[in-house]
Amino acid sequence: MTTNTTPIWDDSVLPFQLDRADVRGRVARLDGALNTILGQHNYPPAIEALVAEAVLLTALIGQTIKLRWKLSLQVRGKGPARLVATDYYGPTADGQPARIRAYASYDKDMLDPTGPAFPQIGEGYFAMLLDQGAGTTPYSGITPIAGGSLASCAEAYFAQSEQLPTRFALSFGQSQLQGQRAGWRAGGVMLQQMPKASPLAGNVGGSGQDGLLTAQDLLHGEDGEHWQRANILLDTVEELELIGPGVSPDRLLYRLFHEETPRVFPTQPVNFGCSCSADKVRNSLSIYSAKDIRHMTTPQGTVTADCQFCGAHYVLDAATVGFEAKKEAPGA
């Protein structure tokens, strides 16, 4: 008999609420999904680290979106690490897993492959985009790159764009369980003050880097005390507790926040998943004329395209591509 030794809480996000502190949060654990994402590419260590952090942030943030919605995170910089992009697709139905994918682009000649990752982004911006589906206008928000990590960028984003005090504690890297191959594991905790009317609505100045708002700018009085207490407790977390697998998310919550009356909600499973398809490639090429398509056509009479997220390779009949294309025969 084969025994599955993978902990049941891996590749999942556990939502919770601290009733005493009026704070909500999530605990995320990723292993298989993250290994699949990074396994699609041969990134140098610095880029792998940025992608791992971005994927973990996206899983924590994305858990709140509704069924069939899409959350995208983008980090663009002027340094060697040019772009990190992630997509989180809400479940198609209750009880179904969410899907996540990611990729990065970089200047291999400028990159220090084993050097510190975050400084190699340089100046740039951190952006989130929420797509609620057909017939709606996607919502987007952008803040400058700030702090010393993607987590600090996300904290600045929520303070500035959403005026929601937010805190992340993350851990990620290569690890190895006894008797198993080494692989990527990531884990983290997200805390967020329950939404309220902000006393700084319309105020563009804050105490953070480059005048950005911070959690301290948004909270005062009893709310500030609750927030500070929850953050002090989160400061005691250890990296091995964050990534597991020896400590389950519910045990971690009890260890950290048992005095704050934690309340947990149903766990959201997260899988790797890519939305690419031949039809989407064909649609993306529909803006080109027949003349443009001829410049893209191979000697074999095909147009090829590769998905940057999953590496899927598409070969299309050139005659079926572009706005002057003929309709492809049914079943082709």
Phi, psi and omega per residue, in radians:
M1 nan 2.340 3.115
T2 -1.610 2.273 -3.141
T3 -1.804 2.267 3.076
N4 -1.423 1.983 -3.089
T5 -1.663 0.057 3.122
T6 -1.323 2.162 3.126
P7 -1.024 2.468 -3.052
I8 -1.211 -0.228 -3.127
W9 -1.644 0.051 3.070
D10 -1.270 2.714 -3.089
D11 0.894 0.962 -3.098
S12 -2.673 2.801 3.055
V13 -2.256 2.199 -3.135
L14 -1.855 1.929 3.082
P15 -1.371 2.598 3.112
F16 -2.638 2.938 3.070
Q17 -2.425 2.412 3.055
L18 -1.738 1.700 -2.987
D19 -1.101 -0.644 -3.099
R20 -1.219 -0.583 -3.075
A21 -1.675 -0.104 -3.087
D22 1.012 0.756 -3.118
V23 -2.195 2.420 3.048
R24 -1.914 2.911 3.140
G25 -3.001 -3.113 3.118
R26 -2.539 2.582 2.968
V27 -2.008 2.214 -3.141
A28 -2.057 2.518 3.012
R29 -2.346 2.214 3.127
L30 -2.274 2.355 2.969
D31 -2.464 -1.170 -3.108
G32 -1.056 -0.779 -3.134
A33 -1.090 -0.753 -3.126
L34 -1.180 -0.717 3.093
N35 -1.088 -0.652 3.115
T36 -1.164 -0.771 3.141
I37 -1.049 -0.880 -3.107
L38 -1.258 -0.461 3.124
G39 -1.236 -0.260 3.098
Q40 -1.269 -0.272 -2.999
H41 -2.356 2.951 3.078
N42 -2.061 1.092 -3.075
Y43 -1.313 2.566 2.977
P44 -1.190 2.806 -3.033
P45 -0.931 -0.702 -3.109
A46 -1.094 -0.698 -3.142
I47 -1.287 -0.681 3.069
E48 -0.973 -0.745 -3.119
A49 -1.105 -0.743 3.124
L50 -1.133 -0.734 3.126
V51 -1.134 -0.754 3.142
A52 -1.052 -0.767 3.136
E53 -1.152 -0.732 -3.142
A54 -1.127 -0.710 3.126
V55 -1.118 -0.753 3.137
L56 -1.117 -0.762 3.077
L57 -1.050 -0.756 -3.106
T58 -1.121 -0.682 3.104
A59 -1.125 -0.735 -3.141
L60 -1.163 -0.772 -3.101
I61 -1.303 -0.698 -3.018
G62 -1.193 -0.366 -3.068
Q63 -1.010 -0.401 -3.067
T64 -1.463 -0.200 -3.060
I65 -1.349 2.787 -3.033
K66 -1.447 3.024 -3.140
L67 -0.966 2.356 3.039
R68 1.199 0.060 3.045
W69 -1.407 2.857 -3.120
K70 -2.252 2.294 3.053
L71 -1.995 2.250 3.104
S72 -2.073 2.441 3.058
L73 -2.102 2.352 3.097
Q74 -2.338 2.385 3.024
V75 -2.134 2.054 3.130
R76 -2.098 2.341 -3.124
G77 -2.404 2.878 3.115
K78 -1.636 -0.041 3.122
G79 -1.518 -2.929 -3.139
P80 -1.052 -0.605 3.079
A81 -1.496 1.702 -2.953
R82 -1.423 -0.673 -3.013
L83 -2.693 2.369 2.896
V84 -2.244 2.177 -3.083
A85 -2.270 2.357 3.092
T86 -2.295 2.673 3.025
D87 -2.293 2.385 3.062
Y88 -2.138 2.118 -3.129
Y89 -1.826 2.113 3.089
G90 -1.048 2.709 -3.141
P91 -0.975 2.608 3.105
T92 -1.369 -0.311 3.109
A93 -2.771 2.782 3.099
D94 -0.988 2.360 3.127
G95 1.542 -0.169 3.122
Q96 -1.530 2.722 3.127
P97 -1.297 2.640 2.909
A98 -1.357 2.864 3.125
R99 -2.177 2.548 -3.105
I100 -2.446 2.545 3.106
R101 -2.572 2.855 -3.111
A102 -2.846 2.733 2.974
Y103 -2.725 2.931 -3.140
A104 -2.471 2.701 2.987
S105 -2.256 2.616 -3.039
Y106 -2.753 2.816 3.080
D107 -1.627 1.798 -3.030
K108 -1.162 -0.401 3.130
D109 -1.345 -0.495 -3.125
M110 -1.645 -0.412 -3.010
L111 -1.222 2.430 2.919
D112 -1.624 1.736 -2.912
P113 -1.089 -0.491 -3.116
T114 -1.938 0.088 -3.133
G115 -1.409 3.083 3.088
P116 -0.949 2.400 -2.983
A117 -1.397 -0.931 -2.969
F118 -1.039 -0.754 -3.129
P119 -1.059 -0.337 -3.103
Q120 -1.403 0.004 2.981
I121 -1.348 -0.674 -3.097
G122 1.251 -2.756 3.085
E123 -1.190 2.550 3.137
G124 2.973 -2.677 -3.120
Y125 -2.519 2.766 3.101
F126 -2.020 2.195 -3.032
A127 -2.333 2.592 2.989
M128 -2.223 2.500 3.105
L129 -2.325 2.254 3.127
L130 -1.974 2.067 3.137
D131 -1.878 2.015 -3.090
Q132 -1.615 0.062 3.053
G133 1.933 -3.094 -3.082
A134 -1.010 2.451 3.104
G135 1.477 0.054 -3.141
T136 -2.135 2.794 3.082
T137 -1.704 2.125 3.140
P138 -1.020 2.483 3.073
Y139 -1.701 2.369 3.128
S140 -2.384 2.637 3.073
G141 -2.459 2.532 -3.068
I142 -2.371 2.376 2.991
T143 -2.353 2.732 3.128
P144 -1.177 2.717 2.978
I145 -1.035 2.247 -3.074
A146 -2.567 2.664 3.093
G147 1.392 -2.752 -3.056
G148 -2.083 0.261 -3.114
S149 -2.820 2.886 3.032
L150 -1.146 -0.548 3.082
A151 -1.072 -0.747 3.116
S152 -1.172 -0.569 3.044
C153 -1.095 -0.755 3.138
A154 -1.148 -0.680 3.085
E155 -1.078 -0.763 3.108
A156 -1.125 -0.664 3.118
Y157 -1.039 -0.868 -3.083
F158 -1.169 -0.625 3.108
A159 -1.180 -0.764 -3.045
Q160 -1.398 -0.860 -3.020
S161 -1.490 -0.611 -3.078
E162 -1.922 -0.209 -3.054
Q163 0.903 0.802 3.080
L164 -2.085 1.988 3.049
P165 -1.012 2.191 -3.027
T166 -2.445 2.508 -3.140
R167 -2.436 2.415 3.078
F168 -2.124 2.448 2.923
A169 -2.191 2.021 -2.993
L170 -2.204 2.644 2.998
S171 -2.549 2.409 -3.125
F172 -2.770 2.674 3.115
G173 2.783 -3.118 3.099
Q174 -1.371 2.363 3.091
S175 -2.550 2.941 -3.094
Q176 -2.512 2.156 3.023
L177 -1.476 2.669 -3.110
Q178 -1.025 2.222 3.125
G179 1.427 0.090 -3.131
Q180 -2.191 2.857 3.110
R181 -1.305 2.702 3.076
A182 -1.145 2.531 3.133
G183 -2.786 3.012 -3.134
W184 -1.424 2.416 2.997
R185 -2.343 2.558 3.105
A186 -2.532 2.525 3.093
G187 -2.666 2.665 -3.118
G188 -2.895 2.882 3.075
V189 -2.189 2.374 3.052
M190 -2.051 2.263 3.021
L191 -1.990 2.503 3.116
Q192 -2.632 2.259 3.087
Q193 -1.096 2.432 3.109
M194 -1.037 2.371 -3.055
P195 -1.012 2.349 3.077
K196 -2.514 2.942 3.055
A197 -1.133 2.188 -3.071
S198 -1.407 2.358 3.081
P199 -1.251 -0.160 -3.078
L200 -1.941 0.355 3.124
A201 -0.970 2.184 -3.125
G202 1.546 -0.144 3.126
N203 -1.516 2.129 -3.056
V204 -1.701 -0.107 -3.090
G205 -1.791 2.426 3.113
G206 -2.474 3.109 -3.081
S207 -1.619 0.026 -3.123
G208 -1.470 -3.075 3.140
Q209 -0.995 2.331 3.135
D210 1.007 0.498 3.093
G211 1.383 0.200 3.113
L212 -1.227 2.614 3.059
L213 -1.216 2.648 3.046
T214 -2.211 2.986 3.106
A215 -1.025 -0.647 -3.113
Q216 -1.136 -0.503 3.094
D217 -1.264 -0.391 -2.991
L218 -1.714 -0.288 -3.005
L219 -2.086 2.427 3.114
H220 -2.534 2.855 3.055
G221 1.068 -2.409 -3.067
E222 -1.106 -0.688 3.114
D223 -1.056 -0.726 3.113
G224 -1.105 -0.670 3.121
E225 -1.160 -0.752 3.110
H226 -1.068 -0.794 -3.112
W227 -1.103 -0.760 3.136
Q228 -1.107 -0.702 -3.133
R229 -1.128 -0.763 3.125
A230 -1.109 -0.662 3.134
N231 -1.216 -0.649 3.086
I232 -1.079 -0.715 3.105
L233 -1.148 -0.717 3.125
L234 -1.149 -0.508 3.119
D235 -1.080 -0.334 -3.107
T236 -1.478 -0.081 -3.082
V237 -1.221 2.535 3.112
E238 -1.823 2.652 -3.073
E239 -1.022 -0.721 -3.137
L240 -1.143 -0.523 3.077
E241 -1.212 -0.607 -3.118
L242 -1.176 -0.795 -3.052
I243 -1.543 -0.220 -3.069
G244 1.226 -2.744 0.012
P245 -1.586 0.101 -3.063
G246 -1.318 -0.325 -3.095
V247 -2.138 2.066 3.134
S248 -1.270 2.747 -3.128
P249 -0.994 -0.708 -3.135
D250 -1.179 -0.654 3.065
R251 -1.153 -0.659 3.098
L252 -1.098 -0.763 3.116
L253 -1.059 -0.757 -3.141
Y254 -1.134 -0.709 3.133
R255 -1.082 -0.726 -3.080
L256 -1.432 -0.741 -2.869
F257 -2.209 0.438 -3.050
H258 -1.059 -0.475 3.124
E259 -1.353 -0.214 -3.102
E260 -1.718 0.179 3.123
T261 0.973 1.160 3.142
P262 -1.228 2.467 3.099
R263 -2.225 2.194 -3.066
V264 -1.803 2.745 3.141
F265 -2.141 3.016 -3.085
P266 -0.987 2.419 -3.138
T267 -1.251 2.444 3.094
Q268 -1.807 1.951 3.045
P269 -1.215 2.588 -3.127
V270 -2.287 2.209 3.100
N271 -2.071 2.782 2.910
F272 -1.186 2.453 3.086
G273 -2.835 2.353 3.129
C274 -2.051 2.484 -3.085
S275 -1.736 0.138 -3.093
C276 -1.186 2.710 3.107
S277 -2.847 2.852 3.092
A278 -1.075 -0.657 3.129
D279 -1.112 -0.681 3.133
K280 -1.209 -0.639 3.062
V281 -1.105 -0.792 3.141
R282 -1.082 -0.689 3.126
N283 -1.160 -0.678 3.134
S284 -1.160 -0.429 3.135
L285 -1.625 0.023 -3.055
S286 -1.255 -0.171 3.123
I287 -1.449 -0.139 -3.048
Y288 -1.682 2.548 3.089
S289 -1.390 2.987 3.095
A290 -1.068 -0.645 3.106
K291 -1.089 -0.767 3.110
D292 -1.102 -0.744 -3.106
I293 -1.102 -0.606 3.131
R294 -1.069 -0.584 3.115
H295 -1.215 -0.372 3.136
M296 -1.662 -0.129 -2.980
T297 -1.429 2.370 3.100
T298 -1.370 2.904 3.069
P299 -1.020 -0.368 3.133
Q300 -1.472 0.005 3.117
G301 1.425 0.421 -3.125
T302 -2.121 2.795 2.979
V303 -2.003 2.252 -3.087
T304 -1.958 2.674 3.109
A305 -2.653 2.536 3.107
D306 -2.071 2.410 3.073
C307 -1.364 2.196 -3.135
Q308 -1.226 -0.404 -3.099
F309 -1.423 -0.861 -3.010
C310 -2.011 -0.122 3.112
G311 1.433 0.091 3.119
A312 -1.052 2.442 -3.091
H313 -1.946 2.162 -3.103
Y314 -1.975 2.368 3.097
V315 -2.135 2.002 -3.065
L316 -2.036 2.532 3.028
D317 -1.130 2.119 -3.076
A318 -1.011 -0.497 -3.123
A319 -1.219 -0.264 -3.110
T320 -1.793 0.175 -3.034
V321 -2.055 2.479 3.113
G322 1.741 2.897 -3.065
F323 -1.297 -0.181 3.064
E324 -1.784 0.220 -3.038
A325 -1.243 2.671 2.998
K326 -1.445 2.697 3.134
K327 -1.239 2.382 3.112
E328 -1.291 2.453 -3.132
A329 -1.063 2.506 3.127
P330 -0.992 2.386 3.107
G331 1.448 -0.028 -3.117
A332 -1.321 nan nan
